[in-house]
Amino acid sequence: MSERYYDSKAKEFYELKMGSMVGEEYMNKFLGLLRHVLYLKGEKDKFQLFVSGFPLAFRDQIEYDEPQ
């Protein structure tokens, strides 16, 4: 795979928003794109990026300490 391909997938990953997707669809898309962002190691960072794609109404209701 070319560097351009991975750059494109990383951009898609960082711009991913739940929008009209249902929860499972968003999770599958997130995890599929996460495979292309190998340098992202910390679980807390991954969780924060996952939650950042939620609509604001959902994000305001989520509290976490250390995700498992």
C-alpha positions in Angstrom: 0.0 0.0 0.0 1.2 3.5 -0.8 2.0 6.2 1.7 -0.7 8.3 0.0 -3.3 5.5 0.7 -2.4 5.5 4.4 -2.5 9.3 4.6 -5.9 9.2 3.0 -7.2 6.6 5.5 -5.7 8.6 8.5 -7.4 11.7 7.3 -10.7 9.8 7.0 -10.1 8.4 10.5 -9.5 11.8 12.1 -12.5 13.4 10.3 -14.9 10.5 11.1 -18.2 11.6 12.7 -21.1 9.4 13.7 -23.7 11.6 11.8 -26.6 9.4 10.7 -24.8 6.1 11.4 -26.1 3.8 14.1 -23.8 3.0 16.9 -22.6 -0.4 15.6 -22.0 1.0 12.1 -19.9 3.9 13.5 -17.9 1.5 15.7 -17.1 -0.8 12.8 -16.1 2.2 10.6 -13.9 3.6 13.4 -12.2 0.2 14.1 -11.7 -0.4 10.4 -10.0 3.0 9.9 -8.0 2.6 13.2 -6.1 -0.3 11.5 -4.5 2.3 9.3 -3.3 4.6 12.1 -0.7 2.4 13.6 1.1 5.1 15.5 -2.0 5.7 17.8 -1.2 3.4 20.7 -2.8 4.7 23.9 -6.3 3.3 24.7 -7.3 6.7 26.3 -6.4 8.5 23.1 -8.4 6.0 21.0 -11.4 6.3 23.3 -11.3 10.1 23.2 -11.2 10.1 19.4 -14.0 7.6 19.3 -16.2 9.7 21.5 -15.3 12.9 19.6 -17.2 11.6 16.6 -20.4 11.4 18.6 -23.0 14.1 18.3 -22.6 16.8 21.0 -25.7 15.7 22.8 -24.1 12.3 23.4 -20.6 13.5 24.3 -22.0 15.7 27.1 -23.4 12.7 28.8 -20.3 10.6 28.8 -17.9 10.5 31.7 -14.9 8.2 31.9 -11.9 7.8 34.1 -9.8 5.0 32.5 -11.5 3.1 29.7 -11.0 -0.6 29.7 
